[in-house]
Amino acid sequence: MFIRPLLSGALFLIVILTPPSPIAAGSLQPLSVTVLKGTTGLCTRKATCHKDRAGTWTPTGRVAIVAVSIPEQTDISLYTDIEISTNPVMYAPTGHIFRTKYAGPGLFDYGARSGNTYLGSNITTTNIAFPMGYGIVIEAGATVYMHLDVINQSLIDVAVNEDCYIYYVPA
C-alpha cells in the first residue's frame, strides 16, 4: 500500500523536474506566408459564377507548402467551392494542394422578393497542416492558382472575394 503512492510521487517529481527540451540553435526554419486574393467579380443573384485563376502566386524560389488556411464569413446564401492547385483549371486530376467547400445560411422564406430573408451568418475557417517534415514542394517559377466556383443563391448581386493564406518554407 505504501509503494504505489511513493512510485506515483516519484514519477510525478521526475516529470516536474525534467526541463523541456530546448530548441537547438539553427533548427528552426523561417516560416513565410503569402495571401492569395481571388475574386469571381460581380456574381449576379441566382447565378453560378466560375473563375479559373481567380488568384495566383508564383514563388521566386523553390518552396514547400506546410499549411493552408481559408477563413470565410458570409451573411448571404452562397455555395462556394475553392481549390488551390498548380493546375491552371479547376477540377483537374493533377496539381491539387487544397480544396474546401462551404455554404452560407439558407433563406428564411424561399419565395421572398424583398426584405431580410436570411437566417444568421455562416463563419468558417478551413485549414490543412502537414506533419512536421512534410510539405507540398513547388518549384521556383511554378504558379499556384486559386480557383472559385460560386452559386449565388441570394436575392442580391454580390462581388465574391476570397483570401487564402499559404504558409511555406524554403525547400
C-alpha positions in Angstrom: 0.0 0.0 0.0 2.9 2.4 0.7 4.8 1.5 -2.5 2.1 2.7 -5.0 1.9 6.3 -3.7 5.7 6.6 -3.4 6.1 5.5 -7.0 3.4 7.8 -8.3 5.0 10.6 -6.3 8.5 9.8 -7.7 7.2 9.7 -11.3 5.4 13.0 -10.7 8.6 14.6 -9.4 10.6 13.4 -12.4 8.1 15.0 -14.8 8.1 18.3 -13.0 11.9 18.4 -12.6 12.7 17.5 -16.2 13.1 20.7 -18.1 11.6 21.0 -21.6 13.9 20.3 -24.4 15.4 23.5 -25.7 15.2 24.2 -29.4 18.6 23.7 -30.9 20.1 26.8 -32.4 19.6 26.9 -36.1 17.0 24.1 -36.1 14.1 26.4 -36.9 13.3 27.3 -40.5 11.8 30.7 -41.3 8.1 30.4 -42.0 6.7 32.7 -44.6 3.1 33.4 -45.6 1.6 34.7 -48.8 -2.1 35.7 -49.3 -3.8 34.7 -52.5 -6.7 37.2 -53.1 -9.2 35.8 -55.5 -12.5 37.1 -56.9 -15.2 36.0 -59.2 -16.0 39.6 -59.9 -19.7 40.5 -59.7 -21.9 37.4 -59.3 -25.5 38.3 -60.0 -28.3 36.9 -58.0 -29.3 33.3 -58.8 -26.2 32.9 -61.0 -23.4 30.4 -61.0 -20.0 32.1 -61.3 -16.9 30.1 -62.1 -13.5 31.6 -62.3 -10.3 29.6 -63.0 -7.2 31.5 -62.0 -9.2 33.8 -59.7 -6.0 34.5 -57.8 -2.3 33.5 -58.4 1.0 33.3 -56.7 4.4 32.4 -58.3 7.2 31.8 -55.8 10.6 33.1 -56.9 12.4 30.2 -55.1 11.7 26.5 -54.5 9.3 26.3 -51.5 7.4 23.6 -49.5 3.9 24.5 -48.6 3.3 23.3 -45.0 -0.1 24.7 -44.3 -3.1 26.4 -46.0 -5.9 28.4 -44.4 -9.0 29.8 -45.9 -11.0 32.0 -43.5 -14.5 32.7 -44.6 -17.5 34.7 -43.5 -20.7 35.2 -45.4 -24.1 36.6 -44.4 -25.8 35.7 -47.6 -26.8 32.5 -49.3 -23.7 31.4 -51.3 -22.3 28.0 -52.1 -18.6 28.3 -52.6 -16.1 25.7 -53.8 -12.4 26.9 -53.5 -9.5 24.9 -54.9 -5.8 25.7 -54.6 -3.8 24.0 -57.3 -0.8 24.1 -59.6 -3.1 23.3 -62.5 -4.4 26.3 -64.3 -8.0 24.9 -64.4 -10.3 23.8 -61.6 -11.4 20.2 -61.2 -8.3 18.8 -63.0 -7.0 15.4 -61.9 -3.5 16.7 -61.1 -1.9 19.6 -59.1 -4.2 19.7 -56.1 -2.9 21.4 -53.0 -6.1 22.2 -51.1 -9.8 22.3 -51.6 -12.7 23.4 -49.5 -16.5 24.0 -49.9 -18.9 25.9 -47.8 -22.5 27.1 -48.0 -23.9 30.3 -46.5 -27.1 30.4 -44.5 -30.3 29.3 -46.1 -33.1 31.6 -47.0 -35.8 32.1 -44.3 -38.5 32.4 -47.0 -37.6 31.0 -50.4 -40.5 32.9 -52.0 -39.4 36.3 -50.7 -38.8 39.1 -53.1 -37.5 41.7 -50.6 -36.6 42.3 -47.0 -34.3 40.4 -44.6 -34.6 36.8 -45.8 -31.6 35.3 -44.2 -31.0 33.2 -41.1 -28.0 34.4 -39.3 -24.5 34.2 -40.7 -22.1 31.4 -41.6 -18.5 31.7 -40.3 -16.0 29.0 -41.2 -12.2 28.7 -41.3 -10.8 25.7 -43.1 -7.2 24.7 -42.6 -4.8 22.0 -43.5 -1.4 21.5 -42.0 1.1 18.8 -42.9 3.1 16.7 -40.4 6.5 18.1 -39.4 9.0 17.4 -42.1 6.4 17.2 -44.9 5.1 19.8 -47.4 4.0 20.2 -51.0 7.0 21.2 -52.9 6.6 23.9 -55.5 9.4 24.6 -57.9 10.6 28.2 -58.5 8.6 29.9 -61.2 5.7 27.5 -61.0 2.4 29.2 -60.4 -0.1 28.3 -57.7 -3.7 29.2 -58.6 -6.9 29.8 -56.6 -10.0 28.6 -58.5 -13.5 29.6 -57.4 -16.9 28.1 -58.2 -19.8 30.1 -56.6 -23.5 29.7 -56.7 -25.2 32.9 -55.6 -28.5 31.8 -54.1 -29.2 35.2 -52.6 -31.6 37.9 -53.7 -28.8 40.4 -54.4 -25.8 40.7 -56.7 -22.5 40.1 -54.9 -18.8 40.6 -55.6 -17.3 37.4 -54.2 -13.8 37.9 -52.8 -11.8 35.2 -51.2 -8.5 35.1 -49.3 -6.2 32.1 -48.9 -3.2 32.1 -46.6 -0.4 29.8 -47.8 2.4 29.1 -45.2 5.6 27.9 -46.7 9.4 27.3 -46.0 12.3 27.3 -48.4 12.8 23.9 -49.9 
